[in-house]
Amino acid sequence: MTSVKRGGPLQGVRVIELTKVWAGPYIGKLLAFLGAEVIRIESDGSLDVTRTFGVDDINKAPGFMAVNPQKLSMQIDVKTEAGVGLLMDLLKESDILIENLRPGAAKRLGFGYEQVKAVKPDIICVSMGMHGTEGPLSYQTGYAPCFAALGGLSSLVGYEGGPPAGMNVRYADSTFGAVAAYAAVIALNHRRRTGEGQFVDVSAVESMSSMIGDAIMDYSLNGTVRECDSNKHPEMAPHGVYPCRDGEWLSLAVSEANWPVLLEKMDRQAWRDDSRFANLAARKANEQALNTLIAEWTLSRDAQAVSELLQAAGIAATKSASSVDLISDQHLWARGFYHDVTSGDGESRPILGPGWHMSRGADINAAAPRLGEHNAYVLGEILGLSAEEQEKLGSSGVVR
């Protein structure tokens, strides 16, 4: 294999990824979508759980394929001295190192920031941890539900008056990964201007807390502890999810300006004279009664038909979509939300694309790699090792 140039703003940037599960691989996915060459470091002895969970074929695992498109796979056993040496040789030819290993593991294994900086002075190291690498809690490790709970998000998710219900299990990972990807790009821009590398220390908990800055400031300034408020919005009523025919649901968010329009489309002009709904303050005070009346109207109607009726009038409304609804949505396909990618063995499948459009974006066409699919490319073309040297690394277990 020769190096594939896919275009995009990060074409020519090489990223070495030593990550597992979701948050770490997600940063690599985003950087790959920007055109970077992202090389995952893996080994038979330390497989990502997303390669193995619930599947027989580690190269066909849905979770792994979803979060690792556009990447290359290189096998290195980094628990061996020779493996760390090989990794260091690769880092000399790279721009960014990403790791989300257990706290302190990278340093103990021999590729902490100072160790890597000694061989590649302008390297950018992105370290991802639950609490970062410093402070009294930096020794702790965790997964997405921990991130959301400790960051404060979970305490705000639930029915009004009830206990926290918790976040979607993937939200914290993908948000954490997006924050880390942003930090990596900023560090890369800094290096281009100054020639200096950086150690980028990203905390999952702090990343989550940044999502609820208004609630944190409300407590800091006013002593207010926010509680679960279901689907309410301080500046909109109605604002929620309403039952429709055949067990479907309609998501609806109505601004003050659109309130008269909603009454017209619902044929409920009489509500204009109802003092309970005269203005936003009145509707907020009588929100439960308002939600009950709207639910009575939606219950006998088709969710898709209602959403189209309201959208045409400029009201934010949509059917709550199932997975089948999402993958069959022609609007999402037309907008480039999905991309068809092809694996190394010629198999094609759809993936979720990036959340942006660029005038000179990267070509997104490669599926997630098979384990060790790009060993020969990395060892031969990047590191310049002969076939005999590559075979020796394989037989000694360094490349496995």
N, C-alpha and C positions, 0 to 999 in steps of 0.2 A: 504494500500500500504506500502511496505517496500522500503527502500532506494535502488535505482538502481545504481549499479556500472558499468559504461560504459567504464572504462579504460581511457587511455590518460594521458598526463602529469599533468593535473589539477584534476585528480580523488582525491576525499577527500576534495576539496576546495568548500566551500559553498558561493554563491553569492546572495545577496539580491538586487533585481532590482526594483527601483521606477522610471520608465521611461515611456515616451510616444512617439508616432509617429514612427520615423525611426532611428535616430542616436543613441539614448539611447538604444532601444531594440537591435540594431545591435551589440553593444559591448557585451551585454549579450549572443547573438547568437554565437559570436566568442568564448567566454569563455566556453559556453556549448559545442561547437564543440571540445574544448580541453579537455573535460571531467569533467568540473566543474558542480556542482549541482546549477542551477540558478533558483531562486524562484522569480517570478513576484508578486509584491504586487498590487492588484487591488481592486476595489469595484464597486458595482452597481451605486453609486452616482458619480463616477469619472472614467468613462470608457474611454479607449484609443480610439481616433477617428478612428484608423484603425480597431477597432472592430465594428464600427457602420456605417461607411461611405458607403452608397449605398447598404446596405444589410438588410435583415430582421432577419437573424440569426447571433447573435454576435459571435457565435462559428464557423461560416463557412465563415468569412470575408477573402477574398484572401490576402489582404494586411497584415492583422494580422498573418495569417498562414505562409506567406512567411518569416517573420522576427523573428518569435518566436518559431521555432522548438526546441526540446530537453529541453524545460523549464517546470517548474511547476508553477501553479497558486494558489495563496493564497489570499483570500479576507480579507482585513483589512481596515476599515475606519480610515485613519490616520488624519482626521480632528477632531477626538474626542480624549479626554485625555486618555481614556481607550485604544483606538486604538494605540496611540503612545506608551503607556506602553507595549502593546502586541508586537509591532514592536521592542522595545528595548529588550524585552526578547528574541526575535528571533535573534537579532543582537549579543547578547552575545554568541550565538551558531554558529556564522558565521565568515567569513574571509574578505569579501569585500562587501561594499555598493556602489551601483551605483545610481546616481540620475541626471536627467536633467530637474528638475522642474524650475519654474520661478525664477529669481535671488532672493536669500534670503528666498525662500519659505521653504526650509528644516529647516533652523534655526528658522524661525517663528513658524513652526509647532512643533518644539521640537526635531528634530533629525539632527541638524547641526553637524559638525565634533567634536567640543569640547563637545557637549552633548553626542554624541555616544561614544567618547573616554573615557568619565567618567565611562561608564559601560563595555567597551571593549577596553582596552588600546592599543592593537596591531591591531586595526581595520584599514583597508585600505578603505578610502572614496574617490570615484572618482566622482567629480562634473563636469558636462558638461554644459557650457554656451556659448552664442555667443561671448562674450568678456572675459569670465572667471569671477572670483568673485571679482577681485580688479581692480582699475583704474577708470577713469572718465566715461567710457562707460559701466561699468559692470552692470548697472541697465537695460540695453537694452536686449530684447529677440527677437528671430527671427527664421526663418525656412531656409531650405537648399538654396533657391535662394538668400537670404540675405547673408548667409555665403560665397557663391561663389563670389558674387558681391563685398562685403567689403574686402574679402581676395585677390582680384585682378584677379581671374581666368576668370571671365566673360568678362573682358576688352580685353582678348586675344582670345576670341572665336567668330569668325564671318568671313565673306568673306573679302578678301583683299580690302582695301579702303572703306569698309562699317562700319556701327556701330556695337558694340558688339551685338551678338545674344543670349548670355546667355548660361549657362551650362545645361546639363541634370539635371532635378530636383532632382534626387536621388544621384548624384555623391557626392555632398557635405556632405550629411548625412552619407553615407556609409564610405567615407574617414575619416570624423570626428570620427565616431564610431570605425574605425580600429585604428586610432591614440590613442584613449582612451583605447582600449583593450590592445594595446602594452604597454601603460603607466601602466595599471593595473598589467600586468604580470611582468614588471620591478619592480614595488613596492612590489609585492609578493616575487620576488626573493630576494630583499633587506631585507624583513622581515625574510625570511628563514635564511639569513646569520647573521642578527643582532638582530632579535627579535623585531624590531621597526615597528610600523605601519606608515602610511603616509596619508596626505591629498593631493590628486592629482587633481590639478586645470587645466582643459583642455579647451582651447579656440577654438571655431569653426573657427573663423576668422584667428587666427594664424595657425591652422592646414591647412587651405586652402593656406595661403601664403607660407607655407613650400613646397607646390607642385610646386611653380614657383620661386624657389630660384635663378635660372639663370637670370630671368628677373629682379628681385629685385636687384641683384648684378650689373647687367648691368646699371641700373639707378644709383645706389649708386656710382659706380666707374666712369661711363662714361657719366652720365646724359641722357642716352638713354631711351626714353619712347617707349616701344614696342607697336605695333598696331596689329590689326587682320591681319593674313596672310593666311587665308583659310587653306588649307591642306599642305602648304609648309614646307620643312624641310631644315635647313641650310646646311646639309651635304649629301643630297640625291636629285636627280632629274633623272627620274620622281619620284614623291611622291604625291599620291593623290587618288581620287576615280573617276573611269571612267565608263561611261554608256555602258551597254551591251544590248543584245537582250531581248525582253519581259519586258522592264522596270527594269531590274536588274542592279546591279552595281558591279564593281570590285575594291577592295582596293589593291594598289600596292605601294611598297617601294623598290627602286632599289639603291644599293650601287654602288660605282665606279667599284668595282671588278666584279659586276654582269651586268654592262652595256653591254659588248660584248655578254654575254649570252642572254640577252633580245633581242638584235638585231637578233641573230640567231633564236630564237624561234618565233619572229615576221616576220622573213624573210625580214628584212630591213637592210641587210648588207651595202647597199649604204649609209646609214646614217653615216658610219664610216668616209666617206670622206667629210661629211658636216661640215664645220667649225663651224657652230652654236652649234654642239653637240660634239665637239672634246674632251672635258674634262668636269669635273664637273663645273668649273667656266663658261665655255661657255654655258653649258646647263642651269645653273642658270640664266644667262643673257638672255637666250632665252626660258625661261620656259613656257611661254604662248603658243608659237608656238609648242613646244614639246608636251605639254598637248593636244593641238588640234589634232596633228597627231596621238597620241596614242589613243585618243578617237575615231578617225575615224576608227582605226583598231579594237577596242573592240566593237564598236556599233553593228556590225552584228554577233557577236559571243556570245555563251552561257557562262555566267559568271562562272558557276561551271567547265565547261570543260577547260576554259582558266586558272582558278586558279590551277587546277590539272596539266596542262601542265607546268606552270611556277614553281609550287612548286617542281615538279619532277626534275627541273633543278637547284634547290637551291635558287630560287627567292622568296622573301616574297610577297605572293599574296593570296588573298582569296575573295570569294564572300561575299558581304555585306549581312549578314544573317537576315532574318525575325525571329519572335518568333517561327513560325512553323519550320523553318530551324534549329533553335537552339535545340528545344526539340526533334527533330528527328535525330539529328546528332549522329551517332553510335560511332564516335571517342570520343565525349564528354562522352557518357555513359560508354565506355570502360575505360576511364581515371578516372572514379569516380567523374566526375563533378556533376552528379545527384545522389541522394540517394532516395530510397523508404522508407518512414516513415509511421508509423501506429498511428492513434489517439486512445484515450482511449475507443472509441466506436467501434474500430476494422476497421475503414476505412483507406485504404492505398492511398497515393498520393506521387508524386515525389517532391523533393525540390532541390534547389541548395546547393551543399555541400561546404565544406571549400576550400580555395585556396591553400591547401598544402597536401602533403602526408607524413605520419610518419610511421616509422617501428613499433611503438607501439601507434598508434592513438586510439582515442575514437570510440566506436561503435555509429554510427549515425542512429537511428531507430525510434525516437519518434517525432510525429507531434506536432504542437502547442497545448497548453492545452485549455480545456474548462474553462470558468470562474469559479474559485473556485474548480477546479477538485481535488486539492490536499490539501484542507482544513484539512481533517481528518489526513492525514499524518503529516502535519506541526504541528498541534495542539496536536496530540496524540503522535507521535513517536519522534518528535524533542523537543517539549516543555513539553511533559509528562502530558498533561491535561486529566482529566477523561471525559467520555462521558457526564456527567452532567454539567461539567464546559464548555465544548464545546457548548452544547445546550444553556446554559445561555448566552454565547458570541453572539450566533446567534440571540436569542430572544431579546437581548438588542440593536442590531444593530451594534455592534462593528465588527462582522464578517457578512458582507452582500455584 
